[in-house]
Amino acid sequence: MTLQLDRLAIAHHGRPLVALDTTIAPGEVLTVMGPSGSGKSTLLAAILGTLPRGFTLSGRILLNGRDVTTLPVQDRHIGILFQDDVLFPHLSVGANLAFALPPGRRDRAARIAAALAEAGLDGFQSRDPATLSGGQRSRVALLRTLLAEPRALLLDEPFSRLDLDLRQQIRDLTFATARARGLPVVLVTHDPEDARAAAGRIVAPLHEA
Ligand SMILES: Nc1ncnc2c1ncn2[C@@H]1O[C@H](COP(=O)(O)OP(=O)(O)OP(=O)(O)O)[C@@H](O)[C@H]1O
């Protein structure tokens, strides 16, 4: 999959906030850095299809050549991970993951079991989220996003609450999975170490060519 931002420009009440014209290749991570309020989350919202009122968008967003600019969020099939991704506390890990899968699929249980095993969480289906460590919770959140089979992955500082070791682990797992699946990734971060690990281009939201 490729994600193309074709002369994408976003303004907030007339003030230019985002300007990007770039293509993100399969497995590539584009890192977006910039001061607080500079439009990083706004850029992700635009790609995802959840841009709030008051923002105007011009240009196009294409996934594998298909224009998705005006599609509703549920039809874009783009995955996102946030800093504070929460699991439903009253549901088991397995039930949390089941939310990502289309209903009625007969192989749901098998797919959940395989995904958990692959992430080093073999047999965690019936666990209560409250009993998981921070790293295990992050893995489940990542799995939940990936089980929906997104066509691109957006990361809004998802590693920033984790301590150093864990941060590195989850970050490596996320980038490796994106590479293995050929998913284009847009990473928003304040952390130069995240940017270094992403090993790709770094842009500001307002990137005047
Ligand atoms: N839902 C909203 N309604 C109105 N204004 C908003 C909304 N979301 C963001 N903004 C405004 O848009 C501008 C860009 O915000 P955005 O959250 O994209 O910045 P950011 O670079 O992600 O900041 P941070 O690093 O602090 O998360 C800010 O001026 C912000 O106040």
The ligand as a Tripos MOL2 file, in Angstrom:
@<TRIPOS>MOLECULE
LIG
   31    33     1     0     0
SMALL
NO_CHARGES

@<TRIPOS>ATOM
      1 N1        -11.2330   20.0100   17.6570 N.pl3     1 LIG1
      2 C1        -10.6520   21.1970   17.4910 C.ar      1 LIG1
      3 N2        -11.4140   22.3130   17.4400 N.ar      1 LIG1
      4 C2        -10.8300   23.5310   17.3070 C.ar      1 LIG1
      5 N3         -9.5120   23.7200   17.1920 N.ar      1 LIG1
      6 C3         -8.7240   22.6500   17.2240 C.ar      1 LIG1
      7 C4         -9.2450   21.3370   17.3730 C.ar      1 LIG1
      8 N4         -8.2100   20.4760   17.3630 N.ar      1 LIG1
      9 C5         -7.0990   21.2350   17.2190 C.ar      1 LIG1
     10 N5         -7.3950   22.5300   17.1240 N.ar      1 LIG1
     11 C6         -6.4470   23.6520   16.9210 C.3       1 LIG1
     12 O1         -5.6870   23.3890   15.7510 O.3       1 LIG1
     13 C7         -4.3220   23.7210   15.9450 C.3       1 LIG1
     14 C8         -3.4450   22.4850   15.7120 C.3       1 LIG1
     15 O2         -3.6740   21.5110   16.7300 O.3       1 LIG1
     16 P1         -3.0360   20.0660   16.6980 P.3       1 LIG1
     17 O3         -3.6760   19.2890   17.7980 O.co2     1 LIG1
     18 O4         -3.1070   19.5350   15.3340 O.co2     1 LIG1
     19 O5         -1.5100   20.3750   17.0490 O.3       1 LIG1
     20 P2         -0.3400   19.3570   17.4370 P.3       1 LIG1
     21 O6          0.8350   19.7740   16.6070 O.co2     1 LIG1
     22 O7         -0.8150   17.9640   17.2920 O.co2     1 LIG1
     23 O8         -0.0940   19.7330   18.9590 O.3       1 LIG1
     24 P3          0.4370   18.8110   20.1940 P.3       1 LIG1
     25 O9          1.8870   18.5330   19.9210 O.co2     1 LIG1
     26 O10         0.2470   19.7180   21.3660 O.co2     1 LIG1
     27 O11        -0.4050   17.5880   20.2540 O.co2     1 LIG1
     28 C9         -4.2100   24.2820   17.3660 C.3       1 LIG1
     29 O12        -4.2590   25.6820   17.2640 O.3       1 LIG1
     30 C10        -5.4280   23.7300   18.0550 C.3       1 LIG1
     31 O13        -5.8530   24.5910   19.0770 O.3       1 LIG1
@<TRIPOS>BOND
     1     1     2 1
     2     2     3 ar
     3     2     7 ar
     4     3     4 ar
     5     4     5 ar
     6     5     6 ar
     7     6     7 ar
     8     6    10 ar
     9     7     8 ar
    10     8     9 ar
    11     9    10 ar
    12    10    11 1
    13    11    12 1
    14    11    30 1
    15    12    13 1
    16    13    14 1
    17    13    28 1
    18    14    15 1
    19    15    16 1
    20    16    17 2
    21    16    18 1
    22    16    19 1
    23    19    20 1
    24    20    21 2
    25    20    22 1
    26    20    23 1
    27    23    24 1
    28    24    25 2
    29    24    26 1
    30    24    27 1
    31    28    29 1
    32    28    30 1
    33    30    31 1
@<TRIPOS>SUBSTRUCTURE
     1 LIG1         1 GROUP 0 **** ****
